[in-house]
Structures are given as structure tokens and as C-alpha cells.
Amino acid sequence: MSASPRWPLERVLFLMAGTVTILSVILAVTVSPWFLLLTVFVGASQWMYVGFGDCPSSLVMRRLFGLEGCRR
């Protein structure tokens, strides 16, 4: 069994969510508390993915980069 060089969609989404959350906290502390709205958007997107199987980021990743999820 060979490992695929491509990451599954869920792994990329998790990476993006963590990065944006950390970035929004840093920006909220250094620039403006309004950047915490990014954290709210990330949380809402994660709920959408769990509830409906898609979120805005997953749709973009599928269409632009052809990423597929782990689900079969």
C-alpha cells in the first residue's frame, strides 16, 4: 500500500482552520479586536462542514485543486 502524495480535503481544512484561528488571535491582540470575527467565521464553517458535509472552503478546494475527502 503506497501513501498518496496528496493530502485529503479534511486535513487541508484542518490546517487552514488552525492557521486562520491563530492569525486572527494575533491580529486581534496587535491590531483590532474586530479580527476575532475571523475566528467566528472559522467556527461557523466547521459547523457547516460537520452538519452538511460542505463549507465554503471545502467547495473552493474541491473545484480549484481537485481535493477529495477521506469518506468513501
N, CA, C and O of each residue as an XYZ file, in Angstrom:
288
protein
N       0.844     -1.167      0.000
C       0.000      0.000      0.000
C       0.895      1.237      0.000
O       1.659      1.442      0.943
N       0.814      2.047     -1.022
C       1.645      3.242     -1.102
C       0.869      4.456     -0.610
O      -0.344      4.553     -0.791
N       1.584      5.367      0.006
C       0.968      6.588      0.516
C       0.765      7.576     -0.628
O       1.625      7.744     -1.492
N      -0.384      8.216     -0.609
C      -0.680      9.218     -1.631
C       0.069     10.503     -1.305
O       0.102     10.913     -0.145
N       0.675     11.151     -2.306
C       1.392     12.387     -2.039
C       0.450     13.558     -1.744
O       0.880     14.587     -1.222
N      -0.835     13.401     -2.079
C      -1.794     14.472     -1.847
C      -2.473     14.301     -0.493
O      -2.777     13.186     -0.069
N      -2.701     15.421      0.171
C      -3.415     15.399      1.437
C      -4.905     15.322      1.163
O      -5.379     15.897      0.183
N      -5.659     14.620      2.010
C      -7.115     14.611      1.847
C      -7.705     15.974      2.235
O      -7.086     16.751      2.962
N      -8.878     16.233      1.747
C      -9.555     17.509      1.971
C      -9.660     17.851      3.452
O      -9.416     18.995      3.833
N     -10.013     16.896      4.283
C     -10.189     17.167      5.709
C      -8.897     17.663      6.363
O      -8.926     18.538      7.229
N      -7.784     17.104      5.949
C      -6.502     17.521      6.526
C      -6.157     18.961      6.128
O      -5.649     19.729      6.946
N      -6.428     19.318      4.891
C      -6.171     20.684      4.418
C      -7.093     21.667      5.138
O      -6.658     22.747      5.538
N      -8.364     21.297      5.303
C      -9.310     22.171      6.002
C      -8.890     22.393      7.451
O      -8.984     23.506      7.968
N      -8.427     21.327      8.101
C      -7.978     21.438      9.488
C      -6.765     22.358      9.579
O      -6.674     23.170     10.499
N      -5.838     22.240      8.642
C      -4.662     23.113      8.598
C      -5.065     24.571      8.403
O      -4.557     25.459      9.088
N      -5.978     24.809      7.469
C      -6.441     26.183      7.208
C      -7.156     26.771      8.415
O      -6.926     27.928      8.768
N      -8.018     25.987      9.050
C      -8.778     26.478     10.205
C      -7.840     26.858     11.351
O      -8.011     27.907     11.972
N      -6.869     26.023     11.627
C      -5.915     26.331     12.686
C      -5.085     27.560     12.395
O      -4.846     28.383     13.278
N      -4.644     27.683     11.151
C      -3.828     28.830     10.752
C      -4.616     30.130     10.860
O      -4.114     31.113     11.406
N      -5.835     30.145     10.350
C      -6.651     31.360     10.388
C      -7.028     31.717     11.829
O      -7.074     32.897     12.178
N      -7.294     30.720     12.659
C      -7.627     30.991     14.058
C      -6.453     31.633     14.784
O      -6.628     32.633     15.481
N      -5.266     31.073     14.631
C      -4.077     31.648     15.271
C      -3.800     33.043     14.732
O      -3.504     33.957     15.502
N      -3.890     33.215     13.424
C      -3.657     34.523     12.818
C      -4.664     35.557     13.315
O      -4.292     36.699     13.586
N      -5.932     35.173     13.439
C      -6.938     36.131     13.888
C      -6.708     36.552     15.338
O      -6.950     37.707     15.688
N      -6.246     35.638     16.178
C      -5.950     35.998     17.566
C      -4.763     36.956     17.625
O      -4.790     37.937     18.368
N      -3.733     36.673     16.851
C      -2.566     37.568     16.815
C      -2.973     38.949     16.326
O      -2.569     39.955     16.909
N      -3.769     39.011     15.263
C      -4.218     40.300     14.741
C      -5.149     41.019     15.717
O      -5.113     42.246     15.815
N      -5.980     40.268     16.436
C      -6.875     40.887     17.419
C      -6.095     41.521     18.565
O      -6.476     42.574     19.077
N      -5.004     40.876     18.962
C      -4.186     41.400     20.057
C      -3.367     42.601     19.602
O      -3.210     43.568     20.349
N      -2.844     42.543     18.380
C      -1.925     43.590     17.929
C      -2.588     44.714     17.132
O      -2.080     45.835     17.131
N      -3.709     44.444     16.455
C      -4.303     45.450     15.571
C      -5.676     45.900     16.066
O      -5.854     47.054     16.456
N      -6.645     44.986     16.047
C      -8.015     45.346     16.403
C      -8.782     44.099     16.837
O      -8.620     43.032     16.245
N      -9.615     44.231     17.868
C     -10.432     43.095     18.302
C     -11.416     42.619     17.224
O     -11.928     41.503     17.315
N     -11.682     43.423     16.235
C     -12.590     43.032     15.158
C     -12.079     41.831     14.379
O     -12.862     41.151     13.715
N     -10.794     41.560     14.445
C     -10.245     40.389     13.758
C     -10.740     39.076     14.366
O     -10.582     38.017     13.758
N     -11.333     39.132     15.550
C     -11.909     37.920     16.144
C     -13.106     37.420     15.338
O     -13.527     36.274     15.502
N     -13.657     38.266     14.474
C     -14.730     37.808     13.587
C     -14.236     36.697     12.658
O     -15.022     35.845     12.244
N     -12.953     36.700     12.330
C     -12.387     35.599     11.540
C     -12.512     34.272     12.287
O     -12.806     33.236     11.692
N     -12.285     34.321     13.594
C     -12.417     33.112     14.403
C     -13.858     32.619     14.395
O     -14.105     31.415     14.329
N     -14.804     33.542     14.461
C     -16.227     33.179     14.396
C     -16.540     32.528     13.048
O     -17.257     31.529     12.993
N     -16.007     33.088     11.971
C     -16.236     32.523     10.643
C     -15.661     31.111     10.535
O     -16.286     30.229      9.945
N     -14.479     30.894     11.101
C     -13.864     29.558     11.078
C     -14.736     28.564     11.830
O     -14.982     27.460     11.346
N     -15.205     28.953     13.015
C     -16.060     28.064     13.797
C     -17.367     27.745     13.077
O     -17.810     26.597     13.074
N     -17.980     28.750     12.472
C     -19.223     28.530     11.732
C     -18.984     27.620     10.525
O     -19.823     26.776     10.207
N     -17.858     27.788      9.861
C     -17.533     26.933      8.719
C     -17.333     25.482      9.145
O     -17.744     24.558      8.442
N     -16.705     25.289     10.292
C     -16.513     23.929     10.785
C     -17.853     23.278     11.119
O     -18.049     22.094     10.842
N     -18.762     24.024     11.703
C     -20.098     23.504     11.983
C     -20.826     23.148     10.690
O     -21.509     22.127     10.614
N     -20.675     24.003      9.671
C     -21.310     23.708      8.379
C     -20.762     22.416      7.789
O     -21.516     21.600      7.259
N     -19.436     22.229      7.881
C     -18.835     21.021      7.316
C     -19.340     19.783      8.041
O     -19.654     18.776      7.407
N     -19.420     19.849      9.352
C     -19.900     18.698     10.134
C     -21.380     18.449      9.852
O     -21.796     17.301      9.692
N     -22.172     19.509      9.792
C     -23.617     19.360      9.626
C     -24.068     19.013      8.224
O     -25.002     18.231      8.041
N     -23.402     19.596      7.224
C     -23.859     19.434      5.846
C     -22.874     18.718      4.930
O     -23.221     18.358      3.805
N     -21.652     18.510      5.404
C     -20.663     17.839      4.582
C     -19.896     18.776      3.663
O     -19.026     18.340      2.909
N     -20.219     20.059      3.726
C     -19.523     21.065      2.918
C     -19.479     22.384      3.671
O     -20.353     22.688      4.483
N     -18.446     23.158      3.384
C     -18.333     24.520      3.876
C     -17.753     25.338      2.723
O     -17.325     24.761      1.724
N     -17.728     26.660      2.835
C     -17.195     27.458      1.716
C     -15.782     27.036      1.292
O     -15.492     26.954      0.098
N     -14.926     26.776      2.243
C     -13.544     26.393      1.910
C     -13.475     25.042      1.218
O     -12.674     24.857      0.301
N     -14.309     24.091      1.648
C     -14.268     22.770      1.021
C     -14.731     22.835     -0.430
O     -14.203     22.122     -1.284
N     -15.703     23.677     -0.710
C     -16.169     23.830     -2.094
C     -15.057     24.398     -2.982
O     -14.852     23.944     -4.108
N     -14.345     25.396     -2.457
C     -13.243     26.007     -3.217
C     -12.115     24.999     -3.437
O     -11.580     24.893     -4.541
N     -11.756     24.263     -2.391
C     -10.667     23.282     -2.511
C     -11.007     22.169     -3.496
O     -10.137     21.701     -4.230
N     -12.246     21.752     -3.514
C     -12.645     20.702     -4.464
C     -12.586     21.207     -5.899
O     -12.081     20.516     -6.784
N     -13.102     22.409     -6.128
C     -13.179     22.925     -7.504
C     -11.835     23.384     -8.037
O     -11.496     23.091     -9.184
N     -11.064     24.097     -7.231
C      -9.801     24.649     -7.723
C      -8.655     23.641     -7.722
O      -7.837     23.626     -8.642
N      -8.597     22.800     -6.688
C      -7.450     21.917     -6.530
C      -7.785     20.436     -6.689
O      -6.890     19.592     -6.672
N      -9.058     20.121     -6.842
C      -9.454     18.735     -7.048
C      -9.257     17.840     -5.845
O      -9.111     16.627     -5.994
N      -9.250     18.418     -4.654
C      -9.057     17.611     -3.447
C     -10.312     16.816     -3.140
O     -11.429     17.297     -3.330
N     -10.120     15.625     -2.676
C     -11.239     14.756     -2.282
C     -11.076     14.383     -0.817
O      -9.964     14.351     -0.290
N     -12.175     14.107     -0.183
C     -12.167     13.748      1.237
C     -11.829     12.288      1.462
O     -11.676     11.510      0.521
N     -11.719     11.940      2.724
C     -11.413     10.567      3.132
C     -12.640      9.678      3.040
O     -12.511      8.458      2.939
N     -13.828     10.268      3.073
C     -15.061      9.482      3.077
C     -15.204      8.688      1.795
O     -14.853      9.159      0.713
N     -15.722      7.482      1.928
C     -15.924      6.628      0.756
C     -17.326      6.126      0.707
O     -17.687      5.389     -0.212
